[in-house]
Amino acid sequence: MSPTHETSIGELISIFYARFMELYGDEELASVATAAVINDLLTAERTRAPVRDAA
C-alpha cells in the first residue's frame, strides 16, 4: 500500500494557479483555468463517491 498525502482545496488552488501562471503568463486565464480544473476535480469526486462507498 502506498502512503497517502492529504492536500487541502486551498493548496490545490494555489498549486494549479501558480502552474497556469507559469504556463500562460496571464492572471485572468490562469484564474479561469484553475477554476475549470478544480470544478472538474470536484465533479469527478462526486461521481466516484457512490462507487467507493459501495465497496
N, C-alpha and C positions, 0 to 999 in steps of 0.2 A: 504494500500500500504506500502510495506517495504522500509526503507531508502536504498539508493544505496551508494556504496563506490567505487570510481574510483581508479584503480591501474594502474600504467604505465607498459609498457612492461619490462622496466629495473627492476622494483620492482619484477615483476613476475619471471624474470630470476634469480634474487638474491634469492628469496624465494625457488624456485624449486632446484637451485643448492645447497643451504645450506641443504635442506632436503635430497637430494640424497647423499651428502657428509656424513651426519649422517647415512644414510641407508647403503651405500656401502663402505665408507671409502677410496674411490679411486677417484682421480681428473679426470682422463680420463673417467671413467664410469659415474661419476656424470655429466660431460660435455655432453656426448652423450645422457644420459637420459634426461637432461634438454632440449637439442636441439630437441629431439623427442617429448617431451610434448608440447613445445612451438609451434613446427610445427603443431602438431595435433590441438592445440587450434586455431591457425590462419586459418588452413584449415577448421575447423568446423565453424568458424565465417564467412568465405567466402560463405560456402554453405547455411548458415542460412540467410544471409543478404537479399536476394531477398524476402524471405518469410516475414521477419519483415517489409521490405519496402512496400510490397504489402498490409499489414494490415492497 
